[in-house]
Amino acid sequence: MPIKTIEIPIKTIINILKDLDDKAKAEIFEKVFIEEEVESLSKGEKGAIIRAEQEFKKGATVKWPFGK
């Protein structure tokens, strides 16, 4: 079967996502952005997680754009 391509403006996709409930948004986020990792974290990755957690505790993070 040949692959078909369609073009959808990003603004349309964003509006569709904004109209979804939180459960649907979370499911899409997990399926699109989260990959299962099987290898151990490197020292650099562990350090990045520690820094991110510190920034979160300080309130220095950016809110997810689909939040209310």
Backbone as a chain_set.jsonl record, in Angstrom:
{"seq": "MPIKTIEIPIKTIINILKDLDDKAKAEIFEKVFIEEEVESLSKGEKGAIIRAEQEFKKGATVKWPFGK", "coords": {"N": [[0.84, -1.166, 0.0], [0.686, 2.185, -0.898], [2.252, 4.983, 0.692], [0.537, 7.737, 2.016], [0.636, 11.253, 2.139], [-0.258, 14.034, 4.066], [-0.808, 17.512, 4.656], [-0.922, 19.383, 7.581], [-1.616, 22.311, 9.214], [0.397, 23.561, 11.886], [-0.822, 25.159, 13.807], [-3.45, 24.247, 13.728], [-3.159, 21.639, 14.722], [-2.295, 22.248, 17.323], [-4.56, 23.566, 18.319], [-6.389, 21.449, 18.288], [-5.193, 19.758, 20.194], [-5.37, 21.402, 22.475], [-8.095, 21.341, 22.956], [-8.561, 18.82, 23.964], [-9.177, 16.57, 26.76], [-7.415, 16.307, 29.922], [-6.576, 13.669, 30.382], [-6.465, 12.507, 27.818], [-4.533, 14.168, 26.652], [-2.305, 13.479, 28.209], [-1.996, 10.795, 27.484], [-1.367, 11.022, 24.749], [1.022, 12.504, 24.967], [2.661, 10.62, 26.304], [2.801, 8.546, 24.375], [3.994, 9.815, 22.224], [6.299, 11.227, 23.089], [7.709, 9.825, 25.088], [10.151, 7.459, 25.547], [11.121, 4.12, 26.16], [13.841, 3.329, 28.151], [16.626, 1.214, 28.247], [19.209, 1.06, 29.02], [21.626, 1.859, 31.588], [21.762, 5.019, 33.295], [24.025, 7.597, 32.287], [26.796, 9.371, 33.866], [26.547, 12.062, 33.193], [23.837, 12.211, 32.467], [22.62, 11.558, 34.908], [23.465, 13.746, 36.404], [22.131, 15.794, 35.021], [19.492, 15.202, 35.644], [19.474, 15.623, 38.406], [20.036, 18.4, 38.468], [17.75, 19.327, 37.121], [15.73, 18.564, 38.913], [16.412, 20.204, 41.082], [16.002, 22.739, 39.937], [13.25, 22.544, 39.512], [12.293, 22.42, 42.157], [12.965, 24.979, 42.974], [11.246, 26.434, 41.5], [11.941, 27.201, 38.98], [11.215, 26.316, 36.478], [9.642, 25.79, 33.243], [6.256, 26.096, 32.438], [4.221, 23.542, 31.068], [3.03, 23.942, 27.792], [0.327, 23.299, 27.265], [-1.091, 23.485, 29.501], [-3.509, 24.75, 31.882]], "CA": [[0.0, 0.0, 0.0], [1.508, 3.387, -0.93], [2.12, 5.915, 1.816], [-0.064, 9.014, 1.661], [1.077, 12.366, 2.966], [-1.141, 15.191, 4.122], [-0.237, 18.627, 5.404], [-1.816, 19.978, 8.563], [-0.929, 23.437, 9.872], [0.715, 23.345, 13.304], [-1.841, 25.839, 14.622], [-4.609, 23.349, 13.788], [-2.806, 20.558, 15.653], [-2.279, 22.826, 18.669], [-5.956, 23.795, 18.735], [-6.98, 20.135, 18.578], [-4.643, 19.304, 21.476], [-5.915, 22.235, 23.553], [-9.486, 20.958, 23.21], [-8.623, 17.496, 24.577], [-9.112, 16.545, 28.217], [-6.067, 16.046, 30.439], [-6.23, 12.251, 30.229], [-6.095, 12.299, 26.41], [-3.247, 14.86, 26.448], [-1.263, 12.67, 28.841], [-1.798, 9.599, 26.669], [-0.639, 11.434, 23.533], [2.377, 12.848, 25.384], [3.401, 9.383, 26.578], [3.027, 7.788, 23.143], [4.819, 10.562, 21.271], [7.555, 11.754, 23.611], [8.394, 8.993, 26.077], [10.722, 6.208, 25.044], [11.627, 3.274, 27.23], [15.304, 3.237, 28.138], [17.055, -0.047, 28.851], [20.582, 1.201, 29.509], [21.806, 2.658, 32.794], [22.042, 6.43, 33.043], [25.42, 8.016, 32.366], [27.018, 10.384, 34.9], [25.993, 13.313, 32.694], [22.379, 12.129, 32.552], [22.266, 11.632, 36.327], [23.664, 15.143, 36.794], [21.059, 16.586, 34.419], [18.279, 14.937, 36.426], [19.633, 16.311, 39.693], [19.868, 19.835, 38.205], [16.344, 19.568, 36.783], [14.954, 18.466, 40.154], [16.699, 21.41, 41.855], [15.297, 23.847, 39.278], [11.823, 22.359, 39.773], [12.04, 22.784, 43.553], [13.108, 26.433, 43.069], [10.214, 27.063, 40.677], [12.623, 27.77, 37.811], [10.887, 25.527, 35.295], [8.661, 26.378, 32.343], [4.994, 25.35, 32.463], [3.847, 22.845, 29.836], [2.181, 24.906, 27.081], [-1.07, 22.927, 27.152], [-1.706, 23.591, 30.813], [-4.552, 25.778, 32.011]], "C": [[0.893, 1.24, 0.0], [1.233, 4.284, 0.283], [1.544, 7.223, 1.311], [0.415, 10.071, 2.636], [0.046, 13.476, 2.907], [-0.438, 16.286, 4.914], [-1.297, 19.206, 6.319], [-1.055, 21.127, 9.225], [-0.732, 23.151, 11.363], [-0.345, 23.987, 14.19], [-3.087, 24.96, 14.773], [-4.348, 22.213, 14.779], [-2.838, 21.072, 17.091], [-3.696, 23.054, 19.172], [-6.661, 22.483, 19.059], [-6.501, 19.643, 19.94], [-5.207, 20.099, 22.642], [-7.336, 21.82, 23.922], [-9.632, 19.596, 23.89], [-8.633, 17.6, 26.101], [-7.706, 16.119, 28.652], [-5.635, 14.594, 30.244], [-5.77, 11.961, 28.797], [-4.75, 12.96, 26.106], [-2.106, 14.024, 27.02], [-0.962, 11.429, 28.007], [-1.015, 9.929, 25.393], [0.803, 11.748, 23.879], [3.213, 11.596, 25.592], [3.742, 8.634, 25.294], [3.982, 8.49, 22.183], [6.211, 10.857, 21.818], [8.332, 10.836, 24.542], [8.852, 7.693, 25.438], [11.277, 5.422, 26.219], [13.135, 3.125, 27.071], [15.714, 1.959, 28.849], [18.481, 0.024, 29.397], [20.606, 2.051, 30.778], [22.114, 4.104, 32.399], [23.541, 6.7, 33.138], [25.563, 9.037, 33.497], [26.413, 11.717, 34.477], [24.474, 13.345, 32.789], [21.908, 12.227, 34.001], [22.398, 13.066, 36.831], [22.565, 16.045, 36.257], [19.758, 16.405, 35.193], [18.339, 15.665, 37.761], [19.427, 17.816, 39.519], [18.409, 20.179, 37.904], [15.468, 19.516, 38.033], [15.17, 19.7, 41.025], [15.982, 22.622, 41.269], [13.797, 23.769, 39.549], [11.475, 22.81, 41.188], [12.108, 24.295, 43.753], [12.01, 27.162, 42.285], [10.776, 27.681, 39.406], [12.358, 26.971, 36.539], [9.817, 26.232, 34.477], [7.423, 25.487, 32.316], [4.721, 24.737, 31.086], [2.842, 23.742, 29.1], [0.705, 24.548, 26.984], [-1.786, 22.995, 28.49], [-2.728, 24.726, 30.85], [-4.035, 26.986, 32.716]], "O": [[1.789, 1.332, 0.839], [0.123, 4.322, 0.813], [1.998, 7.761, 0.302], [0.579, 9.801, 3.826], [-0.46, 13.816, 1.837], [0.427, 16.005, 5.744], [-2.42, 19.486, 5.899], [0.043, 20.922, 9.743], [-1.6, 22.568, 12.012], [-0.725, 23.419, 15.214], [-3.706, 24.939, 15.837], [-5.217, 21.869, 15.579], [-3.357, 20.395, 17.979], [-3.998, 22.764, 20.33], [-7.446, 22.417, 20.005], [-7.299, 19.168, 20.748], [-5.495, 19.528, 23.694], [-7.734, 21.939, 25.081], [-10.723, 19.255, 24.348], [-8.161, 18.585, 26.667], [-6.914, 15.633, 27.845], [-4.466, 14.321, 29.973], [-4.79, 11.246, 28.594], [-3.923, 12.392, 25.394], [-1.06, 13.878, 26.386], [0.2, 11.055, 27.845], [-0.106, 9.192, 25.009], [1.717, 11.317, 23.176], [4.344, 11.514, 25.114], [4.859, 8.139, 25.147], [4.694, 7.838, 21.419], [7.197, 10.749, 21.09], [9.523, 11.062, 24.76], [8.062, 6.937, 24.871], [11.834, 5.993, 27.157], [13.632, 2.83, 25.984], [15.209, 1.654, 29.929], [18.906, -0.853, 30.15], [19.71, 2.863, 31.008], [22.649, 4.374, 31.324], [24.238, 6.109, 33.962], [24.561, 9.517, 34.028], [25.833, 12.425, 35.3], [23.888, 14.367, 33.145], [20.917, 12.897, 34.291], [21.555, 13.547, 37.588], [22.114, 16.958, 36.949], [19.006, 17.362, 35.374], [17.35, 16.259, 38.191], [18.73, 18.444, 40.316], [17.893, 21.194, 38.373], [14.563, 20.335, 38.191], [14.227, 20.194, 41.641], [15.423, 23.435, 42.005], [13.147, 24.788, 39.786], [10.478, 23.502, 41.395], [11.399, 24.841, 44.598], [11.87, 28.379, 42.402], [10.166, 28.576, 38.822], [13.186, 26.955, 35.628], [9.166, 27.159, 34.958], [7.531, 24.268, 32.187], [4.974, 25.369, 30.06], [1.904, 24.248, 29.716], [-0.106, 25.412, 26.651], [-2.949, 22.608, 28.6], [-2.785, 25.555, 29.941], [-4.775, 27.95, 32.912]]}, "num_chains": 1, "name": "protein.A"}
